[in-house]
Every structure is written in structure tokens, then in C-alpha cells.
Amino acid sequence: MAGLFPSAQSLFAAVPRLSPDIGASKSSKAPRLTLLPAASQHSVMERSLSRAGAVGDGKTIDTGAIQDAIAEVERNTRFEVDGGNTPFLGVGELVWPQGLFLVDDTIRITRSLRMRGEGQAEYSSGARIQQQRPGKDLFLVEPIAQGCSIGLSNMVLRANGGGLSGGALLRVAKAAGTCNTIRIAEVVLATPQSHAIDIANSDDVLISRCLFDVSGAQCIRMGLASPDGRVTNARITDNYFFSVAGECIELGKVEGVLIQSNNSFTESATRTFVKIRGETGKTQNIVVRGNSINKSDCLVDAAMTDGLIVESNIGKAMGAGVAPRRAVVCLSGACAGVIVTGNRLQGEATLGLYDDAAAIVRDAVITNNAFTATGAHTAALTAANTQGRIGDNQIAGSARNGIGYRWTTANKSLSPGTVAAGAAAVVTVPVISALPGDRVAIDVLKYTLPDGVVLTSQADKDAVTVRYANVTQKPIQILPHDLAVMVTR
């Protein structure tokens, strides 16, 4: 994926930059927060930072100093309304030196700001900011009426203790205005109290090359925190999710979301890689492509989604958790325009490849997937309520036969016996999710039917009916045999 996305250093190339040691005495040993404003504001901002007094020694609570520095940025941010474009000019940059900055309250942001850390973003070095109080957000963005833009790069954000106490490392709220642009790149987000990133309302979001480590609930939430919030045009790419107990990504009211080239790994099991809790007409056009998943109960669990592509993902040990999902791709609510294709997955426990979970799915394409069952599986595809095309998948190891792939009967299970002259013998073969009108292709395996026997088949509800017609004037005995069956829609 090299070259597809800008580097963290170039994401805000238009932002004015100054030396990171402005306002710092050469003899000073403590790291400082440094603002890089527009050139005409240098002297004002230097004095402000000298008064801020952030220490970053891992002992001192720096909440007030950090908030003062951000407030100084906001007082000097200029904006001009220019149609629907981002209105801000002269966005300030706050540089975080290497050190551990402790806070005991939420750091609030209302206007455009870029924050960038110095050094390598690691647990033991670089710029690290830690929330000490359970239940408190670390950063809360509440845009003013004119809107704002936010950027974070090369930083470590974490909470002290984690858990499910309701806090987020970065929360973007639905406020008077909209966060027009969000850029988060090369950031480590560790032990969040509830969520790592929670974006209620925004447009133009990029989250790239970040590490999400040990999330209590969800790593990334979008379009869920506000009844009238919505997130549009978002890219979640090239991130690494490690030891996530809940959902890596949870979506609500969103439109135009690309989730691509991410890696998820856990030693136990992630509940769901992407969960979509959609609303009719408000959750549209989501692409989950080219991700690598290890030990997740579910790749995609979606409801009320219009336009969903799940393509070219690879995964192993899917469904390895204590309470696995119904399928790698589970549509638990009505969906339309669903494409599941080109995925290569291995499942465990009772997991299958696809399950519409009694939800009506329209205009679907479920083709060219490879799924290997490694445990006591149910049907690989459960699709009785799915309308569209289902076929050309490769399924191995499934305990129950279904539609959309070629399978064979075993132990010479078809035994029509002797068929009287001019009569027919009928054998019913169970097929999960088969419906009248589905297409059926059958081949007799390792056996040649006697002359005068005409073999036909048709799909019925959860079965295929095989008919052996004797068109001669004498009885014909048909020996036990097996069939290769392919039921497609």
C-alpha cells in the first residue's frame, strides 16, 4: 500500500511550522509543549507557552498547562467562511516533546488544531499523554459553529487502567459545528477506558498506520454517539488491532467508509472486526477490503445497511471465541446491495461463512469465496432470505450441505432401488437454504446409470428433489451411488 496514503508529516503540509524549542531555555531539562502558529503571532505564542508550565515527567499533573496552551491556540485561530469549504486559516500546531504527560480531567478542543509528538511513538518513549481518572475522556472535540479540523500524529494516547467506565481517548462530539477534517496517523492508542476513538459527527476522516492495543469495548466508533450525528467519507487503513476484546470498528450512521489493509490479531478472540448498527437510509456504502484477521468471532456483522462490500479479506481461526457469531459475515438486519466475494477464510467452532439470520437481503452477490471448516460446523451458507446471486464458492469441511458451492453425498446414500416400467423414483437430498427456483446441477459419481433412466432434479425448500425416470417398458434396478450437487441462485 506504499504511496497510496500521505505520510504523517505531509498530512498537514500547509500548516505553518516553527522550531519545536521556541520559548525553551537552553538549560531547561523538562520537556515543554510548543505551539507553532502563523508567523505574525510568534512572540505572543512564545510568552503563552512559557507560562503554560507543562512538565511531562510522569509525576506532575499537567492538565491546566495543556489546556492553557490549547486555549492560546484557539484565541489566535482565524477563520473565514468560504462556501462549504473548511473555514480555518492559520491553524496552530502543538508539538509534544518526549515525555509522559499526566492529566486528571478532559482536555477540550473547539477550534482547528494539529498535535504532533516528537521522537518515536512507543510505550516507553516519545510523546505520551495519559488520562488518570476513570470515566473521563482524554481529548474532547466540540467544534464551534464555524467548524474545525483536527490532526494527531506520532503520539501515544492511553488511560490508566482501562476498563469499561465510559471514557474515550479521543471523542469528537456533535456540537454547534462540524469537525470538517480529521487526520490521525501513526498514533498508539492503548488501554482506553471504553473506546479509543469515538466520532459522532464529521466529514473527511483518515485513521491510518495506528496501533490499537487492548481496547475494552470498541477501538473505533463512528456515527453512534449522537441521535442526529453522522460521519461521511472516512478511511480506516493500514492499522494494527491487537488483543481487542470487543469490536475493532463499530459503525452507525455513516456513508462512504473504506476499511482496508488493516491487521487484527489477538491471543483469545475479538468479538467482531466490523459491526454495523445501521439505520435505514442513513448507513450506506461501506467497503471492507483486504484486511487480515486472526481469531475473530465475526468479520462483519451488519444490519440496516445499503451498499456493503466485503472483499478479498483473509482470516484464520474465525469463530474461535467462547460465544462465536453465527457466521464470518452475518447480516442480522435488513440489508441491500451486499457483495461478499474473493475472501479466503478458515473457521472454527460452529461458524459458517455467511448467515442472513432471517433478515431480508436484497441484490446480493455471494461468490468466489473460499472457506475451510475446521470444527463441528453447521451450514457454511445460510441464505434462505437472501435475494441475488449465490454461487461459485469453494467450501471444505462443512458438516451440512448448503447452497452456493459444489458438494458431494457420501456412503452411497442415494438408493432409488428398482424402478417400474414407465415409472419414476424420487429421492430427496437435504440442502440448507435451498428455495424453489434455485438452479441445480448434479453429476453421478463413480457409477453409470442404466440405459433408459433419465435423471432430473429441482430445488425445493431446504432440499433438492432428484427424480429417476424409467422410460423403458421393463423394470430397472438402480444401485446405490453418490452425487455431486451444486445449488446456485
C-alpha positions in Angstrom: 0.0 0.0 0.0 3.1 2.2 -0.1 2.4 5.5 -1.8 -1.4 5.4 -1.5 -1.6 7.5 1.6 0.4 10.5 2.6 3.0 10.3 5.4 2.1 11.7 8.8 4.5 14.6 8.1 2.7 15.6 5.0 -0.9 15.3 6.2 -0.9 18.9 7.3 1.8 20.2 5.0 0.0 23.6 4.7 0.3 24.2 8.5 2.9 26.9 9.3 5.8 25.4 11.3 8.4 26.8 13.7 11.2 25.3 15.7 9.9 22.9 18.4 12.1 24.6 21.1 10.7 28.1 20.9 10.4 29.6 24.3 12.5 26.9 26.0 15.7 27.8 27.9 18.8 26.0 26.7 19.3 25.0 30.3 15.8 23.6 30.7 15.7 19.9 31.4 11.9 19.4 31.4 10.1 18.9 28.1 7.7 21.6 27.0 4.6 21.9 25.0 5.3 24.1 22.0 2.9 25.9 19.7 3.7 26.5 16.0 1.4 29.4 14.9 1.2 31.7 12.0 4.4 33.8 11.6 2.8 37.1 12.7 1.9 35.6 16.1 5.3 34.2 17.2 6.0 36.5 20.2 2.5 36.2 21.6 2.6 32.4 21.5 6.2 32.2 23.0 5.1 34.0 26.1 2.0 31.9 26.4 4.0 28.7 26.4 6.4 30.0 28.9 3.5 30.5 31.2 2.0 27.0 30.4 4.4 25.1 32.5 3.7 21.6 31.3 6.3 19.2 32.7 5.8 15.7 31.2 7.8 13.9 33.9 5.2 11.2 34.6 4.6 12.6 38.1 3.2 16.1 37.6 -0.5 16.6 36.6 -0.2 18.8 33.5 -4.0 19.2 32.8 -4.1 23.0 33.4 -0.9 23.8 31.4 -2.0 21.7 28.4 -5.5 23.3 28.4 -3.9 26.8 28.6 -1.7 26.1 25.7 -4.6 24.8 23.6 -6.7 27.8 24.6 -3.9 30.1 23.4 -4.0 28.4 20.0 -7.8 28.8 19.9 -7.6 32.5 20.7 -5.3 33.0 17.7 -7.1 30.8 15.2 -8.6 32.8 12.4 -11.5 31.6 10.2 -13.2 32.8 7.1 -16.4 31.3 5.7 -15.8 30.1 2.2 -18.8 28.3 0.9 -18.8 24.7 2.2 -15.0 24.5 2.5 -13.1 24.2 5.8 -13.2 27.8 7.1 -10.0 27.9 9.1 -6.8 29.8 8.2 -3.6 29.8 10.2 -4.2 26.6 12.0 -1.8 26.2 15.0 0.3 23.2 15.7 1.1 21.9 19.2 4.3 19.9 19.5 4.5 17.4 22.3 8.2 16.8 23.4 9.2 13.3 24.5 7.8 12.6 28.0 4.8 11.3 29.9 2.1 14.0 30.4 -0.5 13.1 33.0 -3.9 14.6 33.1 -6.8 14.3 35.5 -9.6 15.8 33.5 -10.8 16.1 29.9 -8.7 18.2 27.5 -11.2 20.2 25.5 -10.7 21.4 21.9 -13.1 23.7 20.0 -11.1 25.1 17.1 -8.7 23.8 14.5 -5.5 22.2 15.9 -2.8 19.9 14.9 -0.9 17.9 17.6 2.3 16.2 16.8 4.7 14.3 19.0 8.5 14.3 18.9 10.5 11.1 19.0 9.3 7.6 18.3 5.7 6.9 19.4 6.3 4.0 21.8 5.1 2.9 25.3 8.4 3.8 26.9 9.5 6.8 24.8 8.2 9.5 22.6 5.3 11.9 23.5 2.8 10.1 25.8 -0.4 11.5 27.2 -2.2 9.6 29.9 -5.7 10.1 31.4 -5.5 9.3 35.1 -9.2 9.4 36.0 -11.6 6.6 35.1 -14.7 7.6 33.1 -13.0 10.8 31.7 -12.3 11.4 28.0 -8.7 12.3 27.3 -9.4 14.7 24.4 -12.9 16.0 23.7 -13.5 17.9 20.4 -16.6 20.2 20.4 -16.5 22.3 17.2 -17.7 25.9 17.3 -20.4 26.9 14.8 -17.8 27.6 12.0 -16.4 24.1 12.4 -12.9 22.9 12.9 -10.2 20.5 11.7 -8.2 18.1 13.9 -4.9 16.3 13.4 -2.9 13.9 15.6 0.4 12.2 14.6 3.3 10.4 16.2 1.8 10.3 19.8 0.8 7.7 22.4 -2.6 8.2 24.0 -3.6 6.0 26.9 -5.7 5.6 30.0 -4.6 4.5 33.4 -6.2 1.1 34.0 -8.7 0.8 31.1 -12.0 -1.0 31.6 -15.5 -0.1 30.5 -16.0 3.1 32.5 -17.2 5.3 29.6 -14.2 7.3 28.7 -12.6 7.7 25.2 -9.0 8.6 24.3 -10.4 10.9 21.5 -14.0 11.9 21.3 -15.4 14.1 18.6 -18.9 15.3 19.7 -21.9 16.6 17.8 -21.8 20.3 18.8 -22.6 23.7 17.3 -20.4 23.0 14.3 -18.9 20.0 12.4 -15.4 18.7 12.5 -14.7 19.1 8.8 -11.4 17.2 8.6 -9.9 14.6 10.9 -6.4 13.2 10.4 -5.0 10.6 12.8 -1.7 9.0 11.7 1.0 6.9 13.4 -0.6 7.1 16.8 -0.6 4.4 19.5 -3.9 4.2 21.4 -3.6 1.9 24.4 -5.9 0.7 27.2 -8.8 3.1 26.5 -11.4 3.2 29.3 -14.2 2.4 26.9 -13.4 3.5 23.3 -10.2 4.6 21.7 -11.8 6.9 19.1 -15.4 7.9 19.1 -16.6 10.2 16.3 -20.2 11.3 16.5 -20.3 13.7 13.6 -17.7 14.5 11.0 -16.7 14.6 7.3 -13.4 13.6 5.7 -11.8 11.3 8.2 -8.5 9.4 7.9 -7.2 7.0 10.5 -4.1 5.4 9.2 -1.0 3.5 10.5 -2.1 3.4 14.1 -1.8 0.8 16.8 -4.9 -0.1 18.8 -3.9 -2.1 21.8 -6.1 -3.8 24.4 -9.4 -1.9 23.9 -12.1 -2.6 26.5 -15.1 -2.2 24.2 -14.6 -0.7 20.7 -11.4 0.7 19.1 -13.2 3.0 16.6 -16.8 4.1 16.8 -18.4 6.3 14.2 -21.9 7.8 13.9 -23.3 6.3 17.1 -22.8 8.7 19.9 -25.5 11.3 18.8 -29.0 10.8 17.5 -28.5 13.4 14.8 -24.8 12.9 14.1 -23.3 11.3 11.0 -19.9 10.5 9.7 -19.2 10.7 5.9 -16.2 10.0 3.7 -14.0 8.0 6.2 -10.9 5.9 5.5 -9.6 3.4 8.1 -6.5 1.9 6.6 -3.2 0.2 7.4 -3.9 0.0 11.2 -3.0 -2.8 13.6 -5.5 -4.0 16.2 -4.1 -6.1 19.0 -5.9 -8.0 21.8 -9.2 -6.3 21.2 -11.9 -7.9 23.3 -14.9 -6.2 21.7 -15.3 -4.6 18.2 -12.4 -3.3 16.3 -14.7 -1.0 14.4 -18.3 -0.1 15.1 -20.4 2.0 12.7 -23.8 3.6 12.9 -25.0 6.5 10.8 -22.2 6.6 8.2 -21.8 7.0 4.5 -18.7 6.3 2.3 -16.4 4.3 4.6 -13.4 2.4 3.4 -11.9 -0.2 5.8 -8.8 -1.5 4.1 -5.5 -3.3 4.7 -5.8 -3.5 8.4 -4.4 -6.3 10.6 -6.2 -7.7 13.6 -4.6 -10.2 15.9 -5.5 -11.5 19.4 -4.4 -14.4 21.5 -8.0 -15.0 22.7 -10.7 -13.7 20.3 -12.0 -10.4 19.1 -15.8 -10.4 19.2 -16.3 -8.6 15.8 -13.9 -6.9 13.4 -16.6 -4.6 11.9 -20.0 -4.2 13.5 -22.6 -2.1 11.6 -25.6 -0.9 13.6 -27.2 0.9 10.7 -30.4 2.9 10.3 -32.5 2.8 7.1 -31.3 5.4 4.7 -28.5 6.6 6.9 -26.0 3.8 6.7 -24.6 3.5 3.1 -21.7 2.5 1.0 -19.2 0.6 3.3 -16.3 -1.3 1.9 -14.3 -3.9 4.0 -11.4 -4.9 1.8 -8.0 -6.6 2.0 -7.9 -7.0 5.8 -6.0 -9.8 7.6 -7.9 -11.2 10.6 -6.7 -13.8 13.2 -9.1 -15.1 15.9 -12.2 -13.0 15.4 -15.7 -14.4 16.1 -17.1 -12.4 13.2 -15.6 -10.5 10.3 -18.6 -8.3 9.6 -21.9 -8.2 11.5 -24.2 -5.7 9.7 -27.8 -4.5 9.9 -29.8 -1.9 8.0 -27.0 -1.2 5.5 -27.5 -0.2 1.9 -24.3 -0.9 -0.1 -21.8 -3.2 1.6 -18.8 -4.8 0.0 -16.8 -7.5 1.9 -13.9 -8.3 -0.5 -10.5 -10.0 -0.6 -10.1 -10.4 3.2 -8.1 -13.3 4.7 -8.6 -14.8 8.1 -7.9 -17.9 10.2 -9.3 -19.3 13.4 -12.5 -17.3 12.8 -15.1 -18.1 15.4 -12.5 -19.2 18.0 -14.1 -17.3 20.9 -16.3 -18.5 23.7 -19.5 -17.3 22.1 -18.9 -17.2 18.4 -21.1 -15.3 16.0 -23.3 -17.1 13.5 -21.0 -16.6 10.6 -17.9 -14.9 9.3 -20.3 -12.5 7.5 -23.6 -12.1 9.5 -26.4 -9.9 8.3 -28.5 -9.5 11.4 -30.9 -6.9 9.9 -32.3 -6.0 6.5 -29.6 -5.0 4.0 -29.4 -4.3 0.3 -26.6 -4.2 -2.3 -24.4 -6.7 -0.4 -21.3 -8.1 -2.2 -19.2 -10.8 -0.5 -16.5 -12.0 -2.8 -12.9 -13.1 -3.1 -12.5 -13.8 0.7 -10.2 -16.6 1.9 -11.2 -17.7 5.4 -10.8 -20.5 7.9 -13.4 -21.1 10.6 -13.7 -22.9 13.9 -16.5 -23.8 16.4 -20.0 -23.6 14.9 -19.1 -20.8 12.5 -20.1 -20.7 8.8 -19.2 -18.3 6.0 -22.5 -16.4 5.6 -25.7 -16.1 7.5 -28.6 -13.8 6.7 -30.1 -14.5 10.2 -33.7 -14.3 9.0 -33.1 -10.8 7.7 -34.2 -9.8 4.2 -31.2 -9.2 2.0 -31.8 -7.8 -1.5 -29.5 -7.5 -4.5 -26.8 -9.7 -3.0 -23.7 -11.3 -4.7 -22.1 -14.1 -2.7 -19.5 -15.6 -5.0 -15.9 -16.8 -5.3 -15.1 -17.2 -1.6 -13.0 -19.9 -0.1 -14.0 -21.2 3.3 -12.4 -24.1 5.2 -14.3 -25.5 8.2 -12.0 -26.9 10.9 -14.6 -27.7 13.6 -18.1 -29.1 14.1 -19.8 -26.6 11.7 -23.4 -26.1 10.8 -24.2 -25.0 7.2 -21.4 -22.9 5.6 -24.0 -20.6 4.0 -27.4 -19.9 5.5 -29.2 -17.7 2.9 -32.9 -18.5 2.8 -33.7 -14.8 2.9 -31.1 -13.6 0.5 -32.1 -12.4 -3.0 -29.5 -12.2 -5.7 -26.6 -14.4 -6.9 -25.1 -17.1 -4.8 -22.6 -19.5 -6.3 -19.0 -20.5 -7.3 -17.7 -20.6 -3.7 -15.3 -23.2 -2.5 -16.2 -24.8 0.8 -14.4 -27.6 2.6 -15.2 -29.4 5.8 -18.8 -28.2 6.4 -21.0 -30.7 8.2 -24.2 -29.8 6.5 -24.7 -29.2 2.8 -25.9 -25.9 1.5 -26.3 -23.7 -1.5 -23.6 -21.7 -3.4 -20.9 -24.3 -3.7 -20.3 -27.9 -5.0 -20.5 -30.7 -2.6 -21.0 -34.5 -2.7 -23.1 -37.0 -0.9 -21.3 -39.8 0.9 -21.6 -43.5 1.6 -23.7 -44.2 -1.5 -26.6 -42.5 0.2 -28.8 -42.4 -2.9 -30.6 -45.7 -3.4 -33.6 -45.5 -5.7 -33.9 -49.3 -5.9 -35.9 -50.9 -8.7 -38.0 -48.6 -10.8 -41.1 -50.0 -12.5 -41.6 -49.6 -16.3 -42.8 -46.1 -17.2 -42.5 -45.0 -13.5 -40.1 -42.8 -11.5 -38.3 -43.0 -8.2 -37.8 -39.8 -6.2 -35.0 -39.2 -3.7 -34.9 -36.1 -1.5 -31.5 -34.6 -0.5 -31.4 -32.0 2.3 -29.8 -28.7 1.3 -29.8 -25.8 3.8 -31.4 -22.6 2.4 -32.4 -24.1 -0.9 -35.6 -22.5 -2.3 -37.9 -23.3 -5.2 -36.5 -21.7 -8.3 -32.8 -22.1 -7.4 -30.7 -23.7 -10.1 -29.5 -27.3 -9.6 -26.6 -29.1 -11.3 -25.9 -32.7 -10.5 -23.4 -35.4 -11.6 -23.4 -39.1 -10.8 -20.2 -40.2 -9.1 -18.4 -43.4 -9.9 -21.5 -45.1 -11.3 -23.2 -45.2 -14.7 -26.9 -45.1 -14.7 -28.6 -47.9 -16.7 -29.8 -47.2 -20.2 -33.4 -45.9 -20.2 -33.1 -43.9 -16.9 -33.5 -40.1 -17.2 -32.1 -38.1 -14.3 -33.7 -34.7 -13.4 -33.6 -32.5 -10.3 -35.2 -29.4 -8.9 -34.8 -27.2 -5.8 -37.4 -27.2 -3.1 -37.4 -25.6 0.3 -34.2 -26.8 2.1 -33.9 -29.7 -0.2 -33.2 -30.9 -3.8 -35.6 -33.5 -5.3 -33.8 -36.0 -7.6 -36.1 -37.9 -10.0 -35.1 -41.2 -11.7 -37.5 -41.8 -14.6 -37.6 -45.2 -16.3 -38.6 -44.6 -19.9 -38.4 -48.2 -20.9 -41.1 -51.0 -20.8 -39.4 -53.1 -18.2 -38.2 -52.6 -14.6 -34.7 -51.2 -14.0 -32.7 -51.7 -10.9 -30.6 -48.6 -9.9 -27.7 -49.4 -7.5 -26.8 -47.1 -4.5 -24.5 -44.3 -5.6 -23.5 -40.7 -4.8 -24.0 -37.4 -6.5 -22.1 -34.2 -6.8 -24.5 -31.3 -6.3 -24.4 -27.6 -6.9 -27.3 -25.4 -6.0 -27.0 -21.8 -7.0 -29.2 -18.7 -7.0 
